[in-house]
Amino acid sequence: MTYTSSYIRPLRVAPFAASSPLESEKLNAGLKIIEEKAPWIEIINDRFADQTENMPSLPYLAGKDHLQAGRFISLLLDPSIDIVWCLRGGYGSLRWLNMLPWKQIRSKTPVLIGFSDASFLHSALSRQGHLSIHGPLISTLPITSESARNALWACLDQGKFPGLLGTTLSHGKAKGPLIGGNLTCIIHLIGTTYEPNWDGAILLIEDHNEAPYRLDRMLTQLMLTGKLSRLAGVAVGQLSGDKKQKSLIQIILQDRLSSIGIPVIIDLPVGHIPDNYPLLIGGYYELDGGKGLLKPMTGLTVRQNP
């Protein structure tokens, strides 16, 4: 199925390798899906072409920190760009967050799309008042379900985000801005100037193939820091790709989150899975613990210029 857009001109997208090195096969497959399924999206900047030059000595990074910071800020300041779309996850963006001249970033910037390691960027942008999309990377588009991809196309075209159904862990209703993303990334932001604004927020968490005891430890750390008590609600996506661990993880979530006195939904279709539906980080959501529903209250205009 090809999504038909109402846009008069294509959306201008700049791919960006924010974290780990490129995987050419996955990159090309993802770009092909955009070309075939969303032809109203135009890849306008081949900013990933020079990523093999001046490579850092650490093999898990896509580029040297100062070059990465320079690339990212140049994209954010470019008025011809509508979207900066992260190519893959891994690790790296945390290293150069403090190199960005945040005060130079205008009020209207290109919209960032990504998840996993992009959670560092989501949080930093949110602290500056910018909305961003927690959704598939270009390299994960080939394994993203068609329904989740169509939800993303609709977000980019119409600015409307889907409501998502999960499983009730704790009843109640909450409204607030959505923060968070990858649980490991969020934990590593605590104590920095880029950690989320917890007060009255709805915390989204997801992760990938972390051992149950590590998930327990991270959730316990959030409890001990007092961050969870400042939230309005918690929305939990997928925390492991191992179906055998699902029941154990649910026990951990019940043990760690059910006593904090706020509504909690688990098992949302978000994270390192095919049904990785888009969410608006910084946007206002309503969390209905009784219905297991996370519903957007605000949308997003993606286009920078008509």
C-alpha positions in Angstrom: 0.0 0.0 0.0 1.3 3.5 -0.9 0.2 6.4 1.2 -1.2 9.3 -0.8 -0.3 12.7 0.6 -2.2 16.0 0.4 1.0 18.0 0.3 1.5 20.3 -2.7 5.2 19.9 -2.5 7.3 17.0 -1.1 8.4 17.0 2.5 12.2 17.6 2.5 14.0 15.0 4.6 17.7 15.0 5.6 18.9 11.6 6.8 21.5 11.7 9.6 23.7 9.1 11.2 23.5 10.4 14.8 24.8 7.3 16.5 26.6 4.2 15.2 28.1 3.6 11.7 25.9 3.1 8.7 24.7 -0.3 7.6 24.5 0.2 3.8 22.1 -2.7 3.1 19.6 -1.6 5.7 20.0 2.1 4.7 19.3 1.4 1.1 16.3 -0.8 1.9 14.8 2.0 4.1 15.3 4.7 1.5 13.7 2.4 -1.1 10.6 2.1 1.1 10.3 5.9 1.4 10.7 6.2 -2.3 8.0 3.5 -3.0 5.5 4.0 -0.2 5.8 7.8 0.4 6.9 9.4 -2.9 5.8 12.7 -1.5 8.9 12.6 0.7 12.0 13.9 -0.9 15.5 13.0 0.4 17.2 16.4 -0.2 20.5 16.2 1.6 23.0 13.4 1.2 24.5 14.3 4.5 25.5 10.8 5.3 27.8 10.5 2.3 30.9 11.8 4.1 30.4 9.6 7.2 33.2 7.3 6.1 35.8 10.2 6.1 37.7 11.2 9.2 36.2 8.3 11.1 36.8 8.2 14.9 39.1 5.6 16.5 36.1 4.1 18.3 34.4 1.7 15.8 30.9 2.0 17.3 30.6 5.7 16.5 29.3 7.2 13.2 31.7 10.1 13.3 34.0 12.3 15.4 32.1 14.2 18.0 32.8 17.7 16.8 31.9 16.8 13.3 28.6 15.1 14.4 27.7 18.2 16.4 28.4 20.4 13.4 26.4 18.2 11.1 23.4 18.2 13.4 23.3 21.9 14.1 23.6 22.7 10.4 20.6 20.5 9.7 18.6 22.2 12.5 19.4 25.6 11.2 18.6 24.9 7.6 15.2 26.4 6.7 14.9 24.2 3.6 14.6 21.0 5.7 11.4 19.7 7.1 12.6 16.6 8.8 15.9 15.2 10.2 15.5 11.5 10.1 18.0 9.3 12.1 19.4 6.5 10.1 20.1 3.9 12.8 20.5 3.5 16.6 23.5 2.1 18.5 25.3 4.7 20.6 26.9 8.1 20.0 24.7 11.1 20.2 25.1 11.6 24.0 28.8 12.4 23.4 28.2 15.6 21.5 25.1 17.1 23.0 27.0 19.7 25.0 28.8 20.8 21.8 25.6 22.2 20.3 24.9 26.0 20.5 21.4 25.5 21.7 20.7 29.3 21.9 21.2 29.6 18.2 18.4 27.1 17.4 15.3 29.0 16.2 11.8 28.4 17.6 10.8 26.5 14.4 13.2 23.7 13.5 13.1 20.6 11.4 11.3 17.7 13.1 13.6 14.9 14.4 12.4 11.3 13.8 14.0 8.3 15.5 14.1 6.1 18.6 16.6 4.1 20.6 19.8 6.2 20.9 17.8 9.1 19.4 16.2 9.4 22.8 19.1 11.5 23.9 18.3 14.0 21.1 14.6 13.8 21.9 15.2 14.8 25.5 17.6 17.6 24.7 15.2 19.1 22.1 12.3 18.8 24.4 14.2 20.7 27.1 14.5 23.5 24.5 10.7 23.4 23.8 10.9 21.5 20.5 8.6 18.6 19.5 10.0 15.5 17.9 8.8 12.1 16.8 9.6 8.8 18.5 9.3 6.5 15.6 11.1 4.2 13.2 14.6 4.8 12.0 15.3 4.8 8.3 17.2 1.5 8.8 14.3 -0.1 10.6 11.6 0.8 8.1 12.1 -2.6 6.3 11.0 -4.5 9.4 8.4 -2.0 10.5 4.8 -3.2 10.0 2.8 -1.6 7.2 0.2 -0.3 9.7 2.9 1.4 11.8 4.5 2.9 8.7 1.1 4.2 7.5 0.6 5.7 10.9 3.9 7.5 10.5 3.0 8.7 7.0 -0.3 10.1 8.4 1.6 11.9 11.1 4.0 13.5 8.6 1.1 14.4 6.2 -1.7 15.5 8.6 0.1 16.1 11.8 -2.1 13.6 13.6 -0.8 10.9 15.9 -2.5 7.6 16.7 -4.0 6.6 20.0 -2.3 3.4 21.3 -3.8 0.6 23.3 -1.8 -1.3 25.9 -2.6 -3.3 29.1 -3.6 -1.7 32.4 -1.2 -2.0 35.2 -2.6 0.8 37.4 -5.9 2.6 37.0 -6.6 6.3 36.8 -6.3 9.1 34.3 -3.5 11.5 33.6 -2.7 14.3 31.2 0.7 15.8 30.5 3.6 16.2 28.1 5.1 13.0 26.9 8.8 12.5 27.8 11.2 9.6 27.6 12.0 6.9 25.1 14.6 4.3 25.6 14.9 3.4 29.3 18.7 3.0 29.2 19.2 6.4 27.6 16.9 8.1 30.0 18.7 6.6 33.0 22.0 8.0 31.6 20.6 11.5 31.3 19.8 11.8 35.0 22.0 14.5 36.6 22.7 16.2 33.2 21.1 19.3 31.9 19.4 17.2 29.2 17.4 14.9 31.5 13.6 15.1 31.0 11.4 17.6 32.8 9.6 15.1 35.0 7.0 17.3 36.7 3.5 16.4 35.7 4.7 14.5 32.6 3.8 11.1 31.2 6.9 9.0 30.9 7.4 6.7 27.9 9.9 3.8 28.3 11.0 1.0 26.0 14.1 -1.0 25.6 15.7 -3.9 23.8 17.1 -7.2 25.0 18.1 -5.9 28.5 18.3 -8.7 31.1 15.3 -8.6 33.5 17.6 -7.8 36.5 18.9 -4.8 34.6 15.4 -3.5 33.9 14.7 -4.0 37.6 17.8 -2.0 38.5 17.0 0.9 36.2 13.4 1.1 37.4 14.6 0.9 41.0 17.1 3.8 40.3 14.2 5.9 39.0 12.3 5.1 42.2 15.2 6.0 44.4 15.9 9.3 42.7 12.3 10.4 43.3 11.6 11.0 39.6 8.7 8.6 39.4 6.8 10.4 42.1 6.9 13.6 40.1 5.2 12.1 37.1 1.5 12.1 36.1 1.6 8.7 34.5 3.8 6.0 32.9 3.4 4.5 29.4 5.5 1.3 28.9 6.3 0.0 25.4 8.2 -3.2 24.6 11.1 -4.0 26.9 12.5 -7.3 25.4 12.4 -9.2 22.1 12.4 -12.5 24.0 8.8 -13.7 24.4 9.9 -16.1 27.1 10.8 -13.2 29.4 7.5 -11.3 28.8 5.8 -12.8 31.9 8.8 -12.1 34.1 9.1 -8.5 32.9 5.4 -8.0 33.6 6.1 -9.2 37.2 9.0 -6.7 37.5 6.8 -3.9 36.2 4.0 -4.8 38.6 6.5 -4.9 41.5 8.3 -1.6 40.6 5.5 0.6 39.2 2.2 -0.4 40.7 2.8 1.3 44.1 3.8 4.8 42.9 0.2 6.0 42.9 -0.2 7.1 39.3 -1.8 5.4 36.2 0.4 3.0 34.4 -0.1 1.3 31.0 2.2 -1.5 29.7 2.7 -3.5 26.5 2.2 -0.5 24.2 3.1 -1.1 20.5 6.3 1.0 20.7 10.0 0.1 20.6 12.3 -2.4 18.9 9.4 -4.3 17.3 7.7 -4.2 13.9 4.6 -2.4 15.4 6.7 0.6 16.3 4.0 3.3 16.2 4.9 7.0 16.2 4.6 9.2 19.3 5.0 12.9 19.8 7.7 13.7 22.4 6.9 16.9 24.0 3.2 16.7 22.9 0.4 16.5 25.3 -1.2 13.1 25.9 -4.0 11.6 28.0 -3.3 8.3 29.6 -6.4 6.3 30.6 -5.2 3.5 32.9 -8.7 1.9 33.0 -8.9 1.6 29.2 -5.2 1.0 28.6 -5.2 3.9 26.2 -2.6 6.5 25.5 -4.3 9.3 23.4 -2.7 12.4 21.8 -4.2 15.8 22.7 -2.0 17.8 20.3 -0.6 17.4 16.8 2.3 18.7 14.8 2.9 20.7 11.7 5.9 19.2 10.0 6.4 21.5 7.0 8.8 24.3 7.6 7.7 26.4 4.6 4.8 26.2 2.2 
